[in-house]
Amino acid sequence: MLRMFFFLIMLIQPLSTYEIFKFTVKEKSPINTLIADLSYELKIQNLALYSLNELIPINKNLITINNQTGHLTTMSIIDRDQMCIQQQCSCKSCEIIFQLTIQIQQTIIYKIIEIKIEDRNDHSPIFDNQSMIHIIHIKENVPLGYRIVLPIANDPDEGLNSVQSYSLDGINSDDFDVDYSSIDIPYLTVRSSLDHQHISSYSLTLIASDNNQQSKSRSGSIQLTIRIINDSMPTFLQSVYTIDIREDTIIGTNLLKIEAISDNNKQIFYELLTESPFIIDRLTGNIQLRKLLDYEKDKSYRLIIKAYENLIPTYAIIFIRVIDINDNPVVIHIKVEGNTTLKQTNNDKNVLFIPEDTLVGTTLAHVTCTDLDSYVNGNPYLQLTTIQPPLPFIYKLIYQNNFQNFKLYSLILHTNLDRELKSIYNNIQLIAHDSGTPTLHTKLSILLNITDINDCIPQILTNSTIYDINENNPIGLIIDTLTAYDCDLGINAEYEYSILNITDLLVINARTGQLSLNQSIDFEKFHQQKNLTTINLEYYIQVKDHGQPSLSSQIKLILRIHDLNDNSPIFDINQSYNWTFPHILLQTNSILGRILAYDNDSGLQGIVHYSIRSFDSCLILDITSLGYIYIQSQKSCSYLSYIFEITANDYGLPNSRLTKQLLTINIESNSLLINPLPQLLSLSIHRTIVDINSIGNISFIIDITNNHSIQPKVYLNNTDLLTCWNISSTGEVRLIARPFASSYILSLNIIDEYIEENVFIKFQIDICNSTMKNSCQQLVIYDDKKDNQILLFWTISLALMITCLCVFVFSIITCLCCRKQPKDRKLSTNQQSFLQRNEDFQSDRTFKSSSASTIREDDRDSACIINSTLSSNVMPVRTNSWYQNRRELSNVQTYQSKTCFYDIKIAELIRNNQHPACVFLNPKPSQSISTDYGFGSSDVSPSSTSCSLTKLNNLNVNTLEWNYEMITDQSPPPPSSRPMNKNSFISTHECVV
């Protein structure tokens, strides 16, 4: 606690440091006399505002200050003597006390200024005519040194400017002297023996003087009468009486009895010559109080008493000092500072209004405590109490003046205020005690009202910031009413709403916060991606209060617009629905074309799937969900035209939308040039044959849909084949360049994002050449046969597992199968040797072919396909079908298929003839490209050479061209593959005749 208190003291020290500056000014100085230049005295160089507050109110028009320059000047003529008489200041030290406030930007500095009024000797001593003794009677037999009280002169000046001495002037004035050495009472002292016969009376002048450089004096005439010894006159037992009386003495109380004696024992009478609150009994000499005393008005009295028995009086002086009692409570006065305001209520409660942003260490108010009693009964001190601690401020004594019995305290804020946490501090009391006995106290009730500033940011209260809205909403649809909260008060808590976005769609009521839609939403105008079924529209709502400065906050609202199935599928108007095909092309699973319909909705509601209805059983068509129309079955009918109804449905829920379109299929006579229609292959088929002459056209289409598919897409995994093959996302496979190999395996990945289905398949493509007789048919037969052999193998394997006792039967069946050599087997063997390479690398030995590849059915001679040029350019068939519109012709080059025939026997004859007329075989440029089913690799062996049934009769053999091709399907040619020399296949000295 001590550390915290020390910290608070250090914290408030910069703003509560009070210094006392003392200045003097002579009384009765001219108006606008400069007392001090405070900006110079305080060494303030910045712009500042100065103000004065008189702590002990005397006269507000005495001193003034220039609020900009800090020049302290007199505002009127100051009379110190009158201020002393009126008890506006102490007669011993007349001072005016000010509190100086200096504001420099946001800093407030407080100082104490004491201005002492310097006395001028502007008054002469004055004898009071009422108390002036003009005739003094003295017996001639009084001893030397006898003292008689003289009248007293009054001088309102201070110190040396007041009465300093008395003197006598007149004839024979040397016989007397004036003693002014004790208690400020002048005495007439006898210095010489008195003789009535010699001098019976003295006429003297009593002079009272001050001690200023320009001494001023006043005089009064005194007649001294010398009485003979026998004259009777009273004599006071004491010439001076001094008593102390409490100011609370009751009226009528006997204070003192004055006694004088007579030489003749006659009755003596007493008389009080001074006007005062006292009376004297003229017979007994008792002095009583006739009025209440007030120490604060008169602190002492000087009474002149006359005693006489006949016409000869005697005088005595009574000094009465009033003893102060504690009869005045402390006077408390509070003065607010800075932004603090004060208001008094009807029940005498002082309400301090303090802004909640007041800084810690700020002086909230000043409290003055003044006691009119003497310092012993005064000396006030302050106490701060409350029944609801803690308090946000402390008090500190910053100045005291003992002459005035005055103390100054400051109330200093020491904790941060927050009106929103606590706005009222009630039951606070400032209690001022004095030091008398018994102690008197004064209470000042205070209530702290923490005033609001605009420090609370308004906040929007909402349970959700996302609003789900379906498109096609009615105009003016109310989606919510926002609620905001501002913990401030009054105008600081008034707020309004606004939308920060520039929009015509959403509107808000600035006062109520009601959100509504000003337009009907069309989802299709907002969406950018087809797969989105919801769109989030972001809006920023601001709430702003009316305080100064204004505070605001904002939140983000999301309008989640949902797409409705409000659009039906639309068939492409740029597409023809009247197709014409030659009858010869209408084969089962042939794809006639593709129908496209579009739906402007999004998501499943915008995905179209198709169905087709055939009206005639002669030609039954089916359609995939991607719109590919293919022949499901057909019969030989003589109709020239067929009409089909195509229905396009979306996947909208709960009810889908559909659109129907009629399709006409026209049948015409067979054309001479025919480009075959692509076939639809299901996912269950993993192998097919592609003609090398179909470069640029669609080779086939894979049906990538199934019963659960919605919008599947196919991707080619082995991207190194993209130079030869093009696969569209819908399954269309095209050969776009001359193949490098006779067989390819395509790795396909079918992805359907809507049902999160991912299918991985491998598809084998075998290459054939339609320009060679029965080339493609042989592959078909071979594939069928191979499939049968595989089935037979698994059947036999199953039989082996069933029983081991059938080994002999299995051997017989195997021998029978091996012995069976049908013509199909020969074709299969020939197909296997298609596109193979020769292994006879640098050998001149006779090329021997196997019996399966060299023996012909007619003469058992061999005729092998080498590279004989048979020109047959690949030309597309002109049709008005869908494929003519979609055929890619950009970079696909037509080429000639070349076929070379080589007979082993002829080669042997050529070798035996050392000088024949040779046709040399010139190799092509060394590059790794495929020929038209030609040979060129060192891997070609006699046993794998493909033989043809075509004879060499009437064949024009030109200069042969040859090269090699790749064997692997999915990898580039190995580094070891290189162009072969002529000896790798046919010697340069061999020729064909």
C-alpha positions, 0 to 999 in steps of 0.5 A, spaced: 500 500 500 505 504 501 508 503 494 502 504 491 501 511 495 508 513 493 506 511 486 500 515 486 504 521 489 509 521 483 504 520 478 500 526 480 506 530 482 507 533 475 500 536 475 499 538 482 506 541 484 504 548 487 510 553 488 508 560 492 511 566 488 511 572 493 510 579 490 509 586 493 505 592 491 505 599 494 498 601 497 495 607 493 499 605 487 496 607 480 491 603 476 495 598 471 501 598 475 505 592 473 506 587 479 510 582 475 511 579 469 509 571 470 511 569 463 518 571 465 518 569 472 515 562 470 520 562 464 514 560 460 516 561 452 510 557 449 503 560 448 499 559 455 492 562 458 493 565 465 487 566 470 487 568 477 482 566 483 482 569 489 482 564 495 480 569 500 475 573 497 477 581 499 475 585 493 475 582 486 477 588 483 484 589 486 488 585 482 488 583 474 492 579 469 492 579 462 490 572 460 495 571 454 501 575 456 501 573 464 502 581 466 500 582 473 497 589 474 493 593 479 486 594 477 484 599 482 487 603 488 489 599 494 488 602 501 491 597 506 489 601 512 482 601 510 483 593 508 486 592 515 480 596 519 475 592 515 479 586 517 480 584 510 487 582 511 491 582 517 493 589 520 500 586 521 501 583 514 496 585 509 496 580 503 492 578 498 492 570 496 491 568 489 491 561 485 494 562 478 492 557 473 496 556 467 494 552 461 499 550 456 496 546 450 493 540 454 497 541 461 494 545 466 499 548 472 497 551 478 501 556 482 500 560 489 501 568 488 502 572 495 501 579 493 503 583 500 500 590 500 506 595 502 504 600 507 505 608 505 505 613 511 499 616 509 496 617 515 498 622 522 496 619 529 490 622 531 487 623 538 480 621 539 476 627 542 471 622 545 477 619 550 481 625 550 483 628 557 484 635 556 484 637 564 489 633 568 489 635 576 495 633 580 497 635 587 503 639 589 506 634 593 506 628 589 513 624 589 518 625 583 516 619 578 509 620 579 505 617 573 499 619 570 495 616 564 495 620 558 490 620 552 492 615 546 493 617 539 491 612 533 495 611 527 492 606 522 499 605 518 503 599 519 509 598 523 514 604 523 509 608 520 504 608 526 505 611 532 512 611 535 513 616 540 510 622 544 512 628 546 510 635 550 511 642 548 509 648 552 512 653 557 516 649 563 514 642 559 521 640 562 518 639 569 514 633 565 516 627 561 512 622 557 513 615 558 511 610 552 515 604 554 510 599 556 504 596 553 503 602 548 500 607 554 503 613 554 504 616 561 506 623 564 511 623 569 513 628 574 520 630 573 521 636 578 517 638 584 511 642 583 509 648 587 502 651 587 504 658 589 510 658 584 506 655 578 499 653 579 497 650 572 501 648 565 498 649 558 502 643 554 501 640 547 501 632 547 505 631 540 504 623 537 509 622 532 511 616 527 518 614 525 517 615 518 522 619 514 517 624 513 514 624 520 507 626 521 505 628 528 498 630 531 498 634 537 492 635 543 492 640 548 493 638 555 491 643 561 495 641 568 492 644 574 497 644 580 492 642 586 494 644 594 495 639 599 489 640 602 485 640 596 480 633 596 481 629 590 480 621 589 486 617 587 485 610 583 488 604 587 491 602 580 492 607 574 492 601 569 487 595 569 488 589 565 483 583 564 481 578 559 474 576 558 472 570 554 468 572 548 462 567 550 461 571 557 454 572 559 451 579 559 451 582 566 457 579 568 461 583 573 468 583 570 472 588 574 471 593 580 474 599 579 476 602 586 478 609 588 480 612 595 478 619 597 482 623 602 475 626 606 472 619 605 466 622 601 462 618 596 466 617 589 463 617 583 465 613 577 464 614 569 466 610 563 468 615 558 469 610 552 464 607 548 464 600 549 460 594 550 461 595 557 458 599 563 460 601 570 456 602 576 457 609 578 457 608 585 461 601 586 465 602 580 463 595 578 464 594 570 459 589 567 458 586 560 452 589 557 453 586 550 455 580 547 463 580 545 465 577 538 473 576 538 472 576 530 470 583 530 474 586 536 479 583 540 481 588 545 478 594 548 481 600 552 477 604 556 478 610 560 475 611 567 473 617 571 473 618 578 470 624 582 467 626 588 467 633 587 469 637 581 476 634 581 476 628 577 482 622 576 483 618 570 485 610 570 485 606 563 482 599 563 485 594 558 480 588 556 483 583 552 477 578 549 479 571 549 477 567 543 473 561 544 471 556 538 465 558 536 466 558 529 466 552 524 470 551 519 468 554 512 468 550 506 468 552 499 469 548 493 471 550 486 472 546 480 477 546 475 478 544 468 472 540 465 469 539 472 462 542 473 459 543 479 451 543 481 448 544 487 442 540 489 436 542 493 438 538 499 445 542 499 449 536 495 454 538 491 454 534 484 461 534 481 460 532 473 467 529 471 468 527 464 470 519 464 476 521 459 479 525 465 486 523 465 489 520 472 493 526 475 488 531 473 486 536 479 478 536 479 477 541 484 480 546 490 477 546 497 479 552 501 478 551 509 477 558 513 476 559 520 475 566 523 477 563 530 484 564 533 489 560 530 489 556 536 481 554 535 482 555 528 488 551 524 483 547 520 484 540 517 480 536 512 478 529 512 475 525 506 470 519 508 465 515 504 461 509 505 462 506 498 469 505 497 474 506 493 474 513 491 477 515 484 480 521 487 484 523 493 485 530 496 492 533 498 494 540 502 497 544 497 497 551 501 496 554 508 496 561 511 496 561 519 495 569 519 488 568 515 487 561 518 486 558 511 488 552 508 487 550 500 486 542 498 486 539 491 482 534 489 486 529 484 484 524 480 488 517 481 484 512 477 481 511 470 474 513 470 469 508 466 462 511 466 459 504 463 462 500 469 460 506 474 457 512 473 455 515 480 459 515 486 455 517 492 455 518 499 462 522 499 463 527 505 468 532 506 469 534 513 473 540 515 475 540 523 478 545 527 483 545 532 479 548 538 476 544 544 471 542 543 472 541 536 467 543 531 467 541 524 463 542 517 461 537 512 460 538 505 456 532 501 459 531 494 456 526 489 461 524 483 457 524 476 461 521 471 459 524 465 459 520 458 463 521 452 463 518 446 468 512 447 463 506 446 463 503 439 456 501 437 456 494 435 451 490 431 448 484 435 446 478 430 446 471 431 448 469 424 451 473 418 449 468 413 442 469 410 440 463 405 436 466 399 433 463 394 433 466 387 426 469 384 425 472 391 419 477 391 421 485 391 422 488 398 423 481 401 425 483 409 431 478 410 432 481 417 432 486 422 439 488 425 440 490 432 445 495 435 448 497 442 452 503 444 453 503 451 454 511 451 448 515 453 444 521 450 447 523 443 453 519 443 448 513 444 444 515 438 446 511 431 444 509 424 445 504 419 448 504 412 451 499 407 458 501 405 457 497 398 455 500 392 449 496 391 441 496 388 440 490 391 440 490 398 437 496 402 437 498 410 433 502 414 438 507 417 434 508 423 431 501 424 436 496 421 431 493 417 434 489 411 430 488 405 431 486 398 430 491 393 430 487 387 428 480 385 435 476 384 436 472 378 442 467 379 444 466 372 446 473 372 451 473 378 454 466 377 460 465 373 462 458 374 457 452 372 458 448 378 456 453 383 449 452 386 450 458 391 453 464 390 456 468 396 454 476 396 458 480 401 456 486 404 459 491 409 454 494 414 456 500 418 453 502 424 455 509 426 453 514 432 452 521 433 457 523 438 463 528 436 467 525 434 463 519 431 465 512 432 463 506 428 463 499 427 462 494 421 460 487 420 460 483 414 453 480 412 453 474 406 447 473 402 447 466 400 443 466 393 441 459 392 440 457 384 433 454 383 431 449 377 428 455 373 431 454 367 429 448 362 434 445 357 435 448 351 437 444 344 443 448 340 440 452 335 446 452 331 446 444 330 442 441 325 437 435 327 436 433 320 442 428 318 444 424 312 448 417 312 449 412 307 446 405 308 452 402 308 455 406 315 449 404 319 452 398 323 450 396 330 454 401 335 456 406 330 455 413 333 451 417 328 453 424 332 452 428 338 446 432 340 448 438 345 443 441 350 444 447 355 441 449 361 443 455 364 442 453 371 448 451 375 450 444 379 445 438 378 440 443 375 444 445 370 447 438 367 443 435 362 442 428 360 438 425 354 434 419 352 431 417 345 425 414 343 425 410 336 418 410 332 420 404 328 423 398 329 427 398 323 432 403 326 433 403 334 437 408 336 440 409 343 443 415 346 449 416 352 448 421 357 453 425 354 449 426 348 452 421 343 447 417 339 449 410 336 445 405 333 443 400 338 440 395 333 437 395 325 433 391 320 433 391 313 428 396 311 426 400 305 425 406 309 429 413 307 427 417 313 426 415 320 424 420 326 426 420 333 424 424 339 430 426 343 428 428 351 433 433 354 432 432 362 436 436 368 437 433 374 433 438 378 430 436 385 425 435 386 422 436 379 427 436 373 425 440 367 425 437 360 425 439 353 424 435 347 427 435 340 425 431 333 431 428 330 431 426 322 435 420 320 435 420 312 438 414 308 441 415 302 445 410 297 452 408 298 457 413 296 464 411 293 468 415 298 466 413 305 469 415 311 467 409 317 463 412 323 466 411 329 464 406 334 462 406 341 466 402 346 463 401 353 468 400 359 468 393 359 471 393 352 479 394 353 482 393 346 480 395 339 483 396 332 485 403 329 486 404 322 493 408 321 489 411 315 484 415 320 489 420 322 485 426 324 478 423 324 475 420 331 477 413 331 472 411 336 468 414 342 469 410 349 462 410 353 465 413 359 458 413 363 455 408 367 448 408 371 451 412 376 454 417 372 452 425 372 458 428 368 464 424 367 470 426 364 476 422 362 483 424 362 490 421 359 495 419 364 501 417 360 502 424 357 508 422 353 502 419 348 499 426 346 503 427 340 500 421 337 493 421 340 488 426 342 482 424 347 477 429 349 474 429 356 468 426 353 471 420 351 473 421 343 479 418 341 483 421 335 489 419 332 493 425 330 500 423 328 503 417 324 504 412 330 511 409 332 508 403 334 503 397 332 500 397 339 499 402 344 496 402 351 492 408 354 492 409 361 485 413 362 482 416 368 475 417 369 473 422 374 466 424 376 466 430 381 459 430 382 458 423 385 466 423 387 467 417 383 474 415 380 475 410 375 482 407 372 482 403 366 487 401 361 486 401 354 489 397 348 489 400 341 492 395 335 494 399 329 492 396 322 493 399 315 486 398 311 490 399 304 493 392 305 488 387 304 485 384 310 490 387 314 485 390 319 480 384 318 486 379 320 487 383 327 480 382 328 480 375 327 487 374 331 484 378 337 478 373 337 482 367 336 486 369 342 481 371 346 478 363 345 485 361 346 485 364 353 479 362 355 481 355 353 487 355 357 483 357 363 479 352 362 484 347 362 488 350 368 481 349 371 481 342 369 488 340 372 486 343 379 480 339 379 483 332 378 490 330 377 488 323 374 486 327 367 493 329 365 493 324 360 487 326 357 489 333 358 496 331 354 491 329 348 487 335 348 493 339 348 496 335 342 490 335 338 490 343 339 497 344 337 496 339 331 490 343 329 493 348 324 487 352 320 488 358 316 486 362 321 492 360 325 496 362 319 493 369 319 494 370 326 502 368 325 502 373 319 499 378 324 504 377 329 510 378 324 506 385 322 511 391 324 516 387 327 524 388 326 529 384 323 534 381 328 539 379 322 544 385 323 550 384 320 550 377 317 550 375 309 547 369 310 541 366 307 535 369 310 531 363 312 523 364 314 519 359 318 514 355 314 509 359 317 511 365 314 514 363 307 510 357 304 505 359 300 499 355 299 500 355 291 507 354 290 510 354 297 514 360 295 515 366 300 513 373 299 514 378 304 512 385 305 518 389 305 516 396 303 513 396 296 510 402 294 503 402 293 500 409 293 494 410 296 492 416 299 488 417 305 482 421 303 476 422 308 469 421 305 464 427 304 458 426 308 453 431 311 453 428 318 455 430 325 463 428 324 464 432 318 463 438 322 467 436 328 473 433 324 480 436 325 484 437 319 489 442 322 495 439 322 494 432 319 498 430 313 496 425 308 501 420 306 502 414 302 502 407 304 508 403 301 509 396 301 515 392 299 515 385 297 521 380 298 522 373 296 527 369 299 528 365 293 529 371 289 534 374 294 538 367 294 539 368 286 541 375 287 546 373 292 549 368 287 549 373 281 555 377 283 553 382 277 546 383 277 542 389 275 540 392 282 535 396 285 539 399 291 535 400 298 536 407 300 535 408 307 531 414 310 533 420 314 535 417 321 529 419 325 525 415 330 518 415 326 514 410 324 513 407 317 506 405 314 507 398 317 514 397 315 520 394 318 527 397 320 529 395 327 534 390 329 529 386 333 526 383 327 527 376 326 526 371 320 521 368 324 517 374 326 517 377 319 510 378 316 508 374 310 503 376 305 499 372 300 500 377 294 504 375 289 510 379 285 507 378 278 506 384 275 509 388 280 513 395 279 518 395 284 521 402 285 527 404 289 526 401 296 525 406 302 526 403 309 527 405 316 525 402 323 520 403 328 519 403 336 516 397 339 514 399 346 508 403 346 508 408 352 516 410 352 520 413 347 525 409 343 531 407 347 538 410 346 541 404 343 536 404 337 539 407 331 539 407 324 541 401 321 546 400 315 543 397 308 546 390 311 541 390 316 536 387 312 538 387 305 545 388 302 547 393 298 549 388 292 542 385 293 537 387 288 530 385 286 529 382 279 
